[in-house]
Amino acid sequence: MALQASGLPVPFQTRSWLVIPPLEEAALQAGLTSGTDILVIDIAAVPDRRKAAAGEFTCAFLENHPPRDGRPALFVLVPPIDALAGDILHRVMRGRPDGLVLSSARNAADIQHLDMLVSVEEAILGIEEGRTRLAALLPQAGRMQPDGHSRRLIALLWSAEGLAEMLGAPRRHRVDGPLSDAFRQARASVLLAASTAGLEAVDSASGLFHSDKLALDAREAAEDGFTGKAAWSPRQVSTINHAFTPGIDAVRQAEAILAQRASPHSVERLRALRTLKRATPDVP
């Protein structure tokens, strides 16, 4: 069981985050059996006029798929905090999701605000306090320092799509292939913010589906320091899981760190614990 900087236990893997719109029943069912670690139901992308229906659908889907062996963790991607209506959050929380992903968090206060709202919903619905974990989907992290603002927070996810929308950028890559300067800097800012806070750092979803190209993209993200990657299709999941499952050298290094005498809550030890957790995905 991996321990995050928040101190809350996280009993599920966090290598692959498969994002699916809520009203696509067949896609959600495929996601359940895809091998993804986390299945994210994307309510944020639903038009406002359909959000209530999407909330009810999501609640029913969550209630019909309670925790069991082999089931991925179920998260819900919710709208930005200033657009998150209380009734939508209540509908989602009735289904007892494993976690929520806050879209377009602007600062740590947004995360803290959602933490407070979730605490209230847990109390109202009789859900075990702290059961619902949080993650934040960011176009860029800037000077965000998320540690200390939410004990529920486990991950920061980088969103190339979100940054493109924020910048009004028609392209993300240079002509020769690599990300353009603004996208590279934003990606690095999220990685650094997550690493500094001892959180999971999740790379943006890729439009690549060819196994070799996706494998290279995922492997480079892992080598950069990301601990997981978002996916848009069940076909991407196995490649991502493989890229973020540590090899023997990384496992030995993590074991050596844990063998040293140091603070049990240091960021370095937390990273080592996460490494060992990802290296044994079938162990609860």
TORKOL-4160 file (C-alpha; in steps of 0.2 Angstrom, whole numbers, padded with zeros to 4 digits, m for minus):
284
<pt num="1" X="0000" Y="0000" Z="0000"/>
<pt num="2" X="0008" Y="0016" Z="m0006"/>
<pt num="3" X="0009" Y="0031" Z="0006"/>
<pt num="4" X="0007" Y="0048" Z="m0002"/>
<pt num="5" X="0014" Y="0065" Z="0005"/>
<pt num="6" X="m0003" Y="0068" Z="0012"/>
<pt num="7" X="m0001" Y="0052" Z="0023"/>
<pt num="8" X="m0017" Y="0044" Z="0016"/>
<pt num="9" X="m0016" Y="0026" Z="0010"/>
<pt num="10" X="m0019" Y="0023" Z="m0009"/>
<pt num="11" X="m0023" Y="0005" Z="m0012"/>
<pt num="12" X="m0024" Y="0006" Z="m0031"/>
<pt num="13" X="m0011" Y="0008" Z="m0044"/>
<pt num="14" X="m0009" Y="0025" Z="m0053"/>
<pt num="15" X="0001" Y="0021" Z="m0069"/>
<pt num="16" X="m0014" Y="0023" Z="m0082"/>
<pt num="17" X="m0028" Y="0035" Z="m0081"/>
<pt num="18" X="m0041" Y="0031" Z="m0094"/>
<pt num="19" X="m0053" Y="0046" Z="m0098"/>
<pt num="20" X="m0070" Y="0042" Z="m0104"/>
<pt num="21" X="m0086" Y="0053" Z="m0107"/>
<pt num="22" X="m0100" Y="0048" Z="m0095"/>
<pt num="23" X="m0113" Y="0045" Z="m0107"/>
<pt num="24" X="m0104" Y="0032" Z="m0118"/>
<pt num="25" X="m0109" Y="0016" Z="m0109"/>
<pt num="26" X="m0100" Y="0004" Z="m0121"/>
<pt num="27" X="m0084" Y="0014" Z="m0119"/>
<pt num="28" X="m0085" Y="0014" Z="m0100"/>
<pt num="29" X="m0088" Y="m0005" Z="m0100"/>
<pt num="30" X="m0073" Y="m0007" Z="m0111"/>
<pt num="31" X="m0063" Y="0004" Z="m0099"/>
<pt num="32" X="m0068" Y="m0008" Z="m0085"/>
<pt num="33" X="m0059" Y="m0023" Z="m0093"/>
<pt num="34" X="m0045" Y="m0013" Z="m0101"/>
<pt num="35" X="m0033" Y="m0016" Z="m0087"/>
<pt num="36" X="m0032" Y="0003" Z="m0083"/>
<pt num="37" X="m0027" Y="0007" Z="m0065"/>
<pt num="38" X="m0039" Y="0022" Z="m0065"/>
<pt num="39" X="m0055" Y="0024" Z="m0075"/>
<pt num="40" X="m0059" Y="0043" Z="m0076"/>
<pt num="41" X="m0077" Y="0048" Z="m0080"/>
<pt num="42" X="m0076" Y="0065" Z="m0088"/>
<pt num="43" X="m0091" Y="0075" Z="m0083"/>
<pt num="44" X="m0081" Y="0092" Z="m0086"/>
<pt num="45" X="m0082" Y="0090" Z="m0105"/>
<pt num="46" X="m0101" Y="0088" Z="m0105"/>
<pt num="47" X="m0111" Y="0103" Z="m0111"/>
<pt num="48" X="m0120" Y="0112" Z="m0096"/>
<pt num="49" X="m0137" Y="0107" Z="m0102"/>
<pt num="50" X="m0133" Y="0089" Z="m0100"/>
<pt num="51" X="m0122" Y="0089" Z="m0084"/>
<pt num="52" X="m0137" Y="0085" Z="m0073"/>
<pt num="53" X="m0141" Y="0069" Z="m0084"/>
<pt num="54" X="m0122" Y="0065" Z="m0084"/>
<pt num="55" X="m0121" Y="0066" Z="m0065"/>
<pt num="56" X="m0136" Y="0054" Z="m0063"/>
<pt num="57" X="m0128" Y="0042" Z="m0076"/>
<pt num="58" X="m0112" Y="0043" Z="m0067"/>
<pt num="59" X="m0119" Y="0040" Z="m0050"/>
<pt num="60" X="m0129" Y="0025" Z="m0056"/>
<pt num="61" X="m0113" Y="0018" Z="m0065"/>
<pt num="62" X="m0103" Y="0020" Z="m0049"/>
<pt num="63" X="m0117" Y="0011" Z="m0039"/>
<pt num="64" X="m0117" Y="m0003" Z="m0051"/>
<pt num="65" X="m0098" Y="m0006" Z="m0050"/>
<pt num="66" X="m0094" Y="m0006" Z="m0031"/>
<pt num="67" X="m0076" Y="m0010" Z="m0026"/>
<pt num="68" X="m0070" Y="m0027" Z="m0030"/>
<pt num="69" X="m0054" Y="m0036" Z="m0035"/>
<pt num="70" X="m0049" Y="m0032" Z="m0053"/>
<pt num="71" X="m0060" Y="m0017" Z="m0054"/>
<pt num="72" X="m0050" Y="m0001" Z="m0058"/>
<pt num="73" X="m0051" Y="0014" Z="m0046"/>
<pt num="74" X="m0066" Y="0025" Z="m0052"/>
<pt num="75" X="m0063" Y="0044" Z="m0053"/>
<pt num="76" X="m0074" Y="0058" Z="m0059"/>
<pt num="77" X="m0067" Y="0073" Z="m0069"/>
<pt num="78" X="m0077" Y="0087" Z="m0062"/>
<pt num="79" X="m0078" Y="0105" Z="m0069"/>
<pt num="80" X="m0067" Y="0119" Z="m0062"/>
<pt num="81" X="m0071" Y="0125" Z="m0045"/>
<pt num="82" X="m0081" Y="0141" Z="m0050"/>
<pt num="83" X="m0092" Y="0131" Z="m0061"/>
<pt num="84" X="m0095" Y="0116" Z="m0050"/>
<pt num="85" X="m0113" Y="0117" Z="m0045"/>
<pt num="86" X="m0117" Y="0109" Z="m0028"/>
<pt num="87" X="m0130" Y="0098" Z="m0035"/>
<pt num="88" X="m0118" Y="0090" Z="m0048"/>
<pt num="89" X="m0105" Y="0086" Z="m0034"/>
<pt num="90" X="m0119" Y="0079" Z="m0023"/>
<pt num="91" X="m0125" Y="0067" Z="m0038"/>
<pt num="92" X="m0108" Y="0061" Z="m0041"/>
<pt num="93" X="m0103" Y="0059" Z="m0022"/>
<pt num="94" X="m0119" Y="0048" Z="m0020"/>
<pt num="95" X="m0111" Y="0035" Z="m0030"/>
<pt num="96" X="m0095" Y="0035" Z="m0019"/>
<pt num="97" X="m0081" Y="0037" Z="m0031"/>
<pt num="98" X="m0064" Y="0032" Z="m0027"/>
<pt num="99" X="m0059" Y="0050" Z="m0031"/>
<pt num="100" X="m0062" Y="0066" Z="m0041"/>
<pt num="101" X="m0051" Y="0075" Z="m0053"/>
<pt num="102" X="m0053" Y="0094" Z="m0053"/>
<pt num="103" X="m0051" Y="0101" Z="m0070"/>
<pt num="104" X="m0041" Y="0117" Z="m0073"/>
<pt num="105" X="m0036" Y="0121" Z="m0055"/>
<pt num="106" X="m0029" Y="0138" Z="m0055"/>
<pt num="107" X="m0021" Y="0137" Z="m0038"/>
<pt num="108" X="m0019" Y="0127" Z="m0022"/>
<pt num="109" X="m0035" Y="0136" Z="m0015"/>
<pt num="110" X="m0046" Y="0128" Z="m0028"/>
<pt num="111" X="m0040" Y="0111" Z="m0022"/>
<pt num="112" X="m0042" Y="0116" Z="m0004"/>
<pt num="113" X="m0060" Y="0122" Z="m0008"/>
<pt num="114" X="m0064" Y="0105" Z="m0017"/>
<pt num="115" X="m0057" Y="0096" Z="m0002"/>
<pt num="116" X="m0069" Y="0106" Z="0010"/>
<pt num="117" X="m0084" Y="0102" Z="m0002"/>
<pt num="118" X="m0080" Y="0084" Z="m0002"/>
<pt num="119" X="m0078" Y="0083" Z="0017"/>
<pt num="120" X="m0096" Y="0090" Z="0018"/>
<pt num="121" X="m0103" Y="0078" Z="0006"/>
<pt num="122" X="m0094" Y="0063" Z="0015"/>
<pt num="123" X="m0102" Y="0068" Z="0031"/>
<pt num="124" X="m0119" Y="0070" Z="0023"/>
<pt num="125" X="m0119" Y="0054" Z="0014"/>
<pt num="126" X="m0111" Y="0044" Z="0028"/>
<pt num="127" X="m0095" Y="0040" Z="0018"/>
<pt num="128" X="m0079" Y="0036" Z="0028"/>
<pt num="129" X="m0070" Y="0052" Z="0031"/>
<pt num="130" X="m0055" Y="0054" Z="0019"/>
<pt num="131" X="m0061" Y="0040" Z="0007"/>
<pt num="132" X="m0062" Y="0051" Z="m0008"/>
<pt num="133" X="m0045" Y="0055" Z="m0015"/>
<pt num="134" X="m0042" Y="0071" Z="m0026"/>
<pt num="135" X="m0031" Y="0074" Z="m0041"/>
<pt num="136" X="m0029" Y="0090" Z="m0051"/>
<pt num="137" X="m0029" Y="0092" Z="m0070"/>
<pt num="138" X="m0018" Y="0107" Z="m0074"/>
<pt num="139" X="m0013" Y="0115" Z="m0091"/>
<pt num="140" X="0002" Y="0122" Z="m0081"/>
<pt num="141" X="0007" Y="0123" Z="m0063"/>
<pt num="142" X="0016" Y="0140" Z="m0062"/>
<pt num="143" X="0020" Y="0144" Z="m0044"/>
<pt num="144" X="0007" Y="0132" Z="m0037"/>
<pt num="145" X="0013" Y="0123" Z="m0021"/>
<pt num="146" X="m0001" Y="0110" Z="m0018"/>
<pt num="147" X="0007" Y="0101" Z="m0003"/>
<pt num="148" X="m0001" Y="0105" Z="0013"/>
<pt num="149" X="m0018" Y="0111" Z="0006"/>
<pt num="150" X="m0027" Y="0094" Z="0005"/>
<pt num="151" X="m0023" Y="0078" Z="0013"/>
<pt num="152" X="m0033" Y="0070" Z="0000"/>
<pt num="153" X="m0023" Y="0075" Z="m0015"/>
<pt num="154" X="m0013" Y="0061" Z="m0023"/>
<pt num="155" X="m0008" Y="0067" Z="m0041"/>
<pt num="156" X="m0006" Y="0082" Z="m0053"/>
<pt num="157" X="m0010" Y="0078" Z="m0071"/>
<pt num="158" X="m0003" Y="0088" Z="m0085"/>
<pt num="159" X="m0015" Y="0093" Z="m0099"/>
<pt num="160" X="m0009" Y="0098" Z="m0116"/>
<pt num="161" X="m0026" Y="0100" Z="m0122"/>
<pt num="162" X="m0030" Y="0112" Z="m0108"/>
<pt num="163" X="m0015" Y="0122" Z="m0112"/>
<pt num="164" X="m0019" Y="0123" Z="m0130"/>
<pt num="165" X="m0036" Y="0130" Z="m0126"/>
<pt num="166" X="m0030" Y="0142" Z="m0113"/>
<pt num="167" X="m0017" Y="0149" Z="m0126"/>
<pt num="168" X="m0028" Y="0148" Z="m0141"/>
<pt num="169" X="m0013" Y="0139" Z="m0149"/>
<pt num="170" X="m0017" Y="0130" Z="m0165"/>
<pt num="171" X="m0002" Y="0119" Z="m0163"/>
<pt num="172" X="0007" Y="0110" Z="m0149"/>
<pt num="173" X="0023" Y="0103" Z="m0158"/>
<pt num="174" X="0037" Y="0111" Z="m0168"/>
<pt num="175" X="0039" Y="0106" Z="m0186"/>
<pt num="176" X="0053" Y="0094" Z="m0181"/>
<pt num="177" X="0042" Y="0085" Z="m0169"/>
<pt num="178" X="0046" Y="0090" Z="m0151"/>
<pt num="179" X="0033" Y="0100" Z="m0141"/>
<pt num="180" X="0034" Y="0119" Z="m0143"/>
<pt num="181" X="0043" Y="0130" Z="m0130"/>
<pt num="182" X="0027" Y="0135" Z="m0121"/>
<pt num="183" X="0021" Y="0117" Z="m0120"/>
<pt num="184" X="0038" Y="0110" Z="m0114"/>
<pt num="185" X="0038" Y="0123" Z="m0100"/>
<pt num="186" X="0021" Y="0120" Z="m0094"/>
<pt num="187" X="0024" Y="0101" Z="m0094"/>
<pt num="188" X="0039" Y="0103" Z="m0084"/>
<pt num="189" X="0031" Y="0115" Z="m0072"/>
<pt num="190" X="0018" Y="0102" Z="m0067"/>
<pt num="191" X="0031" Y="0088" Z="m0066"/>
<pt num="192" X="0041" Y="0099" Z="m0054"/>
<pt num="193" X="0026" Y="0104" Z="m0044"/>
<pt num="194" X="0021" Y="0086" Z="m0041"/>
<pt num="195" X="0038" Y="0080" Z="m0038"/>
<pt num="196" X="0042" Y="0094" Z="m0025"/>
<pt num="197" X="0025" Y="0090" Z="m0016"/>
<pt num="198" X="0028" Y="0071" Z="m0016"/>
<pt num="199" X="0013" Y="0068" Z="m0027"/>
<pt num="200" X="0010" Y="0057" Z="m0042"/>
<pt num="201" X="0015" Y="0066" Z="m0059"/>
<pt num="202" X="0004" Y="0061" Z="m0073"/>
<pt num="203" X="0008" Y="0065" Z="m0091"/>
<pt num="204" X="m0005" Y="0072" Z="m0104"/>
<pt num="205" X="m0014" Y="0059" Z="m0115"/>
<pt num="206" X="m0007" Y="0056" Z="m0132"/>
<pt num="207" X="m0015" Y="0055" Z="m0148"/>
<pt num="208" X="m0003" Y="0041" Z="m0153"/>
<pt num="209" X="m0011" Y="0024" Z="m0155"/>
<pt num="210" X="0003" Y="0015" Z="m0165"/>
<pt num="211" X="0011" Y="0004" Z="m0152"/>
<pt num="212" X="0029" Y="0008" Z="m0156"/>
<pt num="213" X="0026" Y="0027" Z="m0156"/>
<pt num="214" X="0015" Y="0026" Z="m0140"/>
<pt num="215" X="0028" Y="0015" Z="m0131"/>
<pt num="216" X="0042" Y="0028" Z="m0135"/>
<pt num="217" X="0031" Y="0043" Z="m0129"/>
<pt num="218" X="0026" Y="0034" Z="m0113"/>
<pt num="219" X="0044" Y="0028" Z="m0110"/>
<pt num="220" X="0051" Y="0045" Z="m0112"/>
<pt num="221" X="0038" Y="0052" Z="m0099"/>
<pt num="222" X="0043" Y="0039" Z="m0087"/>
<pt num="223" X="0061" Y="0043" Z="m0089"/>
<pt num="224" X="0058" Y="0062" Z="m0087"/>
<pt num="225" X="0050" Y="0057" Z="m0070"/>
<pt num="226" X="0032" Y="0056" Z="m0073"/>
<pt num="227" X="0024" Y="0041" Z="m0063"/>
<pt num="228" X="0009" Y="0039" Z="m0074"/>
<pt num="229" X="0000" Y="0044" Z="m0090"/>
<pt num="230" X="m0017" Y="0048" Z="m0096"/>
<pt num="231" X="m0026" Y="0038" Z="m0110"/>
<pt num="232" X="m0040" Y="0042" Z="m0122"/>
<pt num="233" X="m0043" Y="0024" Z="m0127"/>
<pt num="234" X="m0042" Y="0006" Z="m0120"/>
<pt num="235" X="m0030" Y="0002" Z="m0133"/>
<pt num="236" X="m0017" Y="0013" Z="m0125"/>
<pt num="237" X="m0018" Y="0006" Z="m0108"/>
<pt num="238" X="m0007" Y="m0010" Z="m0109"/>
<pt num="239" X="0007" Y="0000" Z="m0117"/>
<pt num="240" X="0006" Y="0014" Z="m0103"/>
<pt num="241" X="0006" Y="0001" Z="m0089"/>
<pt num="242" X="0021" Y="m0007" Z="m0096"/>
<pt num="243" X="0031" Y="0009" Z="m0098"/>
<pt num="244" X="0027" Y="0014" Z="m0080"/>
<pt num="245" X="0031" Y="m0003" Z="m0072"/>
<pt num="246" X="0048" Y="0000" Z="m0064"/>
<pt num="247" X="0063" Y="m0012" Z="m0069"/>
<pt num="248" X="0074" Y="m0021" Z="m0058"/>
<pt num="249" X="0087" Y="m0007" Z="m0056"/>
<pt num="250" X="0073" Y="0005" Z="m0051"/>
<pt num="251" X="0067" Y="m0007" Z="m0038"/>
<pt num="252" X="0084" Y="m0010" Z="m0031"/>
<pt num="253" X="0087" Y="0009" Z="m0029"/>
<pt num="254" X="0070" Y="0011" Z="m0020"/>
<pt num="255" X="0074" Y="m0004" Z="m0009"/>
<pt num="256" X="0091" Y="0004" Z="m0004"/>
<pt num="257" X="0082" Y="0021" Z="0000"/>
<pt num="258" X="0070" Y="0012" Z="0011"/>
<pt num="259" X="0084" Y="0003" Z="0020"/>
<pt num="260" X="0092" Y="0020" Z="0025"/>
<pt num="261" X="0087" Y="0028" Z="0041"/>
<pt num="262" X="0078" Y="0044" Z="0036"/>
<pt num="263" X="0061" Y="0052" Z="0040"/>
<pt num="264" X="0047" Y="0040" Z="0036"/>
<pt num="265" X="0038" Y="0054" Z="0028"/>
<pt num="266" X="0052" Y="0061" Z="0017"/>
<pt num="267" X="0048" Y="0064" Z="m0001"/>
<pt num="268" X="0062" Y="0053" Z="m0006"/>
<pt num="269" X="0055" Y="0038" Z="0004"/>
<pt num="270" X="0038" Y="0041" Z="m0003"/>
<pt num="271" X="0044" Y="0040" Z="m0021"/>
<pt num="272" X="0053" Y="0024" Z="m0016"/>
<pt num="273" X="0037" Y="0017" Z="m0009"/>
<pt num="274" X="0027" Y="0022" Z="m0025"/>
<pt num="275" X="0041" Y="0013" Z="m0036"/>
<pt num="276" X="0039" Y="m0003" Z="m0026"/>
<pt num="277" X="0020" Y="m0002" Z="m0028"/>
<pt num="278" X="0021" Y="0000" Z="m0046"/>
<pt num="279" X="0033" Y="m0014" Z="m0048"/>
<pt num="280" X="0021" Y="m0026" Z="m0040"/>
<pt num="281" X="0004" Y="m0021" Z="m0048"/>
<pt num="282" X="m0005" Y="m0038" Z="m0044"/>
<pt num="283" X="m0001" Y="m0036" Z="m0025"/>
<pt num="284" X="m0015" Y="m0027" Z="m0015"/>
